[in-house]
Amino acid sequence: MDLDISAEVELRVKMIEEKIEAACARSGRKRQEVKLMGVTKFHGEEAIEAASKAGIRFFGESRVQEGTGKFGKFWETHPRDGSMELHLIGSLQRNKARKAASFFDCVQSVDRESLLDELGSLTAGRECPLMIMLEYHTGEESKSGFQDLDSLLRAAEKTLSFPSLRPIGLMTMAPFTSDKAAIRASFRKLVSAADDLIKRFGSENDNWSCLSMGMSNDYEIAIEEGSSLVRIGTAIFGEPKA
């Protein structure tokens, strides 16, 4: 990336903030209800540094090895004091679960009960529970996630049985399409699922309050539909260089 990456990222974050504000205003929401996550996959440590300077406090990575490598170096010069959170947002393979559980603050992409069992076992006795989000399938056939409400409810019940896991909400990916109606339908399905979880398990402890939905191409729609965390990569950092 160019030497002026800090200025470029700062400008892009400012533009995104304005759009988030506008989307909140359109839907009668407060700005503080929506967290902005910078997705740094395929971008280097300089991108993390620039985003941090621009005020980003939530970061997302798709691959365990890439995330631990970059952020391991970043935290050598920046204290890991709880002011920033690093989330795994990509598919997690069983052989990478141990490293993910010990390094990331949250795993958003929990999409099967066997992974819950693995993470629950790996974190047993952990002083600070590992935050997790259940990924719900709401769009394309190619997307991962729990496929229906029944499987999601079973996963939620299993999650709550592990004291070392702390569920904080749900995550989804809308279909990549220009059809705004299809995108809204995907997001509304996640909101409805969260409502069902709250009815079944209660709203105490905010276990299901965070809805991670919306990316660079659809985050304004996601906010209008109730997103509380948008995952923005390209709109902040541009296309990664080959």
N, C-alpha and C positions, 0 to 999 in steps of 0.2 A: 504494500500500500504506500501511497505517497506520504511525504514528510508532514503534510498539513492535514493528516487524518483526523487529528483532534478537532480542528476547526470544522471539518466536513461533517464529522459525526455529531458535533454539538449543534450544527445547523439542522441536520436531519432530525435529531431528537426534538429540537424546538418545534419543527413543523409537525411532527407526529403528535406532540403534546397539544398543539392547537387543534388538531383533528380529533383527538380524544376529548378535549374540552367541548368541542362542538357536538360530538356524538352523545356525550353525557347530557348536554343541554337539551338536545332534541328528544331524549328519552326520559327527561326529568330526574336525572341522577346526579350525584355529587362526584367531582373528579377523584376524590380520595377513595371511592369505591372500586377503582380500577388500577391494577398494578401493571406497570410496563416492564416486560422482560426483554432483554437483549439476547438474541440467539446468535452465538458466536461460532457455530460449527463452520469449519473450513476457513476460519479467519484466525489470525495469529494473536500473540500476546499484546501487540500494539493496539489491536481492536478492543481488547478488554480494557486496557489502560484508558483509551480514548472514551469509551462508554462510561467508565467509572467517573472520569472527570466531568462528563456531561450529566451526571446525576443518576445513572442507571445503578440500581441496587439488586436487581434480580437478573440472573443469567441462566441461559439454557444451553445444554450441549446434547447432541444426539448419540455420540459414541463415547463409551467409557474410557477407552485408551486415550483418545484425543483430548477429552475433557480433563482427565487426571494429569496428563502431560503439561498442558498449557496452564491450567490453574494451579498446579503444583509449583510451577515457576513463578507465577504471579504472586502467590502467597508467600514466597520467600522474601519479597520486598514490601508486601502489604499485609498487615496483621489480620488474621482471620478471627475477628472479634464479634461476629454475629451481625454486623451491619450490612453484610451482603449475603445473598443466598444463591447457591448453585443447584440447579435442578437438572436431572436427567430426563430428557423429553423423547428420546428415541427408544426403539425396541431393545429390551434387555435380555440377553441370552443367559442361561443358567450358569455357564462357566465364567461370566463376568459379574455375577451377582455379589460375590463377596467384596470385590473391589468397589463396586458401586455403593454398597451399603455402608462402607467405611469412609467413603470420600465425599459423596454428594449429600446435600442437606435434604433433598426430596427426590423421590422417583415418581415422575408423573405417569409413566407409561406402563403401569401394572395392568396387564391385560389377560391374566389367567390365574386360576387358583393355585396351580403348582408353583408359580413365582411367589405368591403370597406365603406359601409354606416355606419356601427357601429363604425369603427375606425375614420371616418371623423367626426361623431357626438361627440364621446368621446374626441376628441382632439381640438374641436372648441375653438378658442381663445388662443391656446397654443403658447407661444413665439417662441419656437424652433420646427419646424415641425417634426413629426414622420417620420423617413425614412421607406420606405416599398419597397418590391420587389414583383413582380407578379410571382406566381408559374405557370409554363407551363408544361402541360402533354406531355412528349415526348417519354415515354417508355412503361412500363408494364400497363396492364389494372387496376391493383390494386393501382397504384399511383394516388395521388390527383393532382389538378392543373386545370387550364383552358384547356378545351378539344380541342379547335381548335383556329385558328388565329382570326376568327371573334369575339369570346367571349373574347379573350385576348385584341383585339383592343378596344372593348366596355369598358372593365375594365380599360384600360389605360386612355381612355377619361374621365371616371368617376373619376379616381384618380386625374387627373389634375384639376378637378373642386373643389377639397377640398384644400384650402390654408394651412390647418394644416397638410396635408400629403405631403411628398416629395418622389416621386418615384426615385429610384436610379438604377434600373435594373430589371433583370429577374433571376429566379432560377428554376432549374430542377434536377431530379434524373434519371440517366440512368438506364436501366434494369440491374439487378444483374445477370450477365452472363459472361462466358469466351469468348463469341463471340465479339471480338473487333470491328468487322464491325457494329454490332448492337449498341454498345456503342458509336462509332463515329457518327453513324446516329442520335442518340438521341441528342448528343451535337451539331451537325450541325443544327439540327432543331431549337434549341434555338438561335443559332447565326443568323439564317435566320429570326426568329421572331423578334429579336432585330433590325435587318436591316429594317424590315417592319415598326416597330414602329418609327424608326428615320425618315424614308421617310414620314410617316403620320404626325408626330408631331414635327419633327425637332430635331436637336442634341444639341441645346442650353441648358445650365444648366446641361448637362450630366445626364438627367433623365433616360436614358436607357443604360448607358455605362458599368455598372457592371453586369457581367455574373457569377452567383454563380453556378458552376457545377464542379463536381469531388469530390470524397471521397477517403478513404484510399485505396480502391481497383482499382481506375481508374483515379486518379488525374493527372497522367502523360499524359494520353491520352487527358484528359480534357484541359490541358494546351496547348497541341499541336493543339487542335481544337479551342482555343480562350478564355478559361476560364480566368477570372480576379479575382476570389476568390475561393479557394478550401477549403472544409470543412473536416478537418482531425481529427478523434477521435482515433480509435484503433491503428493506426500507430504511434501516439504520446504517448498515455496513456496505451496501451495494453488493453486486455479484462477486463471489470469490474469484480470485485470479487463478488460472490453471497452474 
